[in-house]
Amino acid sequence: MEEFNAYSWVIGAAIIIIISYVYNLVAQKTHIPSVILLIASGYLAKEFLGVTFNEEEWFLPLEVLGIVGLILIVLEAALDLQLRKDRLPLIGLSTFVAALSLFFNTFFLAIGIRYFIGNLDWLTAIIYAIPLSITSSAIVIPSVGKLPRAKREFMIYESTISDILGIMFFYLLVENLNTNGATMVGLNVLISIGGTLLLSITLSYAMILLFQRIKSDVKLFLFFAVLILFYAIGKLFHLSSLLMILVFGMVLENRMLFFSGFMRKYLMEDNVRRILVDFKLLTRESAFVVRTFFFFVLGMSITLAGVFVPHILLLTVYFIVGLFAFRWLMFKIMFKRDYFPQFLIAPRGLISILLFFAIPKEFRINDFELGILLLSIVVTSLLMAWALVLNSVGRVGRIKRYMVIVRVLKRGKNIVKRHDV
């Protein structure tokens, strides 16, 4: 096949982004997540163009995209978390559900990995299980826009907090692999979180105070570059860098809470509000581009032979059944009757891919096919789409029944009026 030149890459990248935008429009109409269409497009493009996917050549670019993607995901999630009194019960409940689901799914899947993949140690099984145990807010948030407000807000908080907790759990585990003893691990984690929180709050105040005074029109990417710099430096010093991004986003979104009392006079609210609007747009657009290329590249990396492997199929069925059986039981206990379609909204997505690529080399399993990653994303996304369609049809039916009743009542009222006349 003829080698690609620079213009071929530019044309290809532009086409992929345009197609991804069209897929988002299709997803809004059909409830079919765009990620499935992007994965299928990546696979078809590879087959049509005859591209040979070499994981070693793609690993560094994917790792760089993965770092940027993780920062964007956590930042985007943090900028949606409003710390208001009326939201505290909802945040508490969704945090409980997200944490319980994450830890149950992790250990349930780890048991399955040890059984179906081979006689692996618990640590390796848990490292592989965490990415698949996280609900993807990148898929949930755009998909639940037509749900009733209470259900929609719960799903947004649950998926966002699931992302944050899952990422922190994964990196806290991976970064303390060489620590001996549970006591030392716990101590390292507490020191890391405590030091990171203190540093994060200090940096958040400093960045807001500094950037609100910048008058240049070109400042948003500078803003983002500083965050990436702090993230990378924090990693070098073994700090919980993603916690730094989370705290910064929450301080920026809830600045009136953090700049209270005598601190209020140092906050230029009008300037910060204008910056925040543009910064949210930059974060959202950048996250869209990263998600687009990640799912497309995932599609290119797929080999059907790696999907239809007996032990991978069995492991996927085991995981999917356990995942939704547990969610059904948990939601039924907590929400009694009003738990549809929430319990079926638990898609896996970009965050699972990013963390898979972040698994340390010494824990890579040659026999662990990416098929379970693909199948989990596709099956959970299709179940979510099916549930949303059923819910939409049900709502339309209820609205139609309501309109019929209204028309009957109006007709009866008119008959009574004519009779009185």
Summary of the structure (lengths in Angstrom):
residues: 421
radius of gyration: 23.9
end to end distance: 86.6
largest distance: 91.8
contacts: 1316
relative contact order: 0.15
helix: 80%
strand: 0%
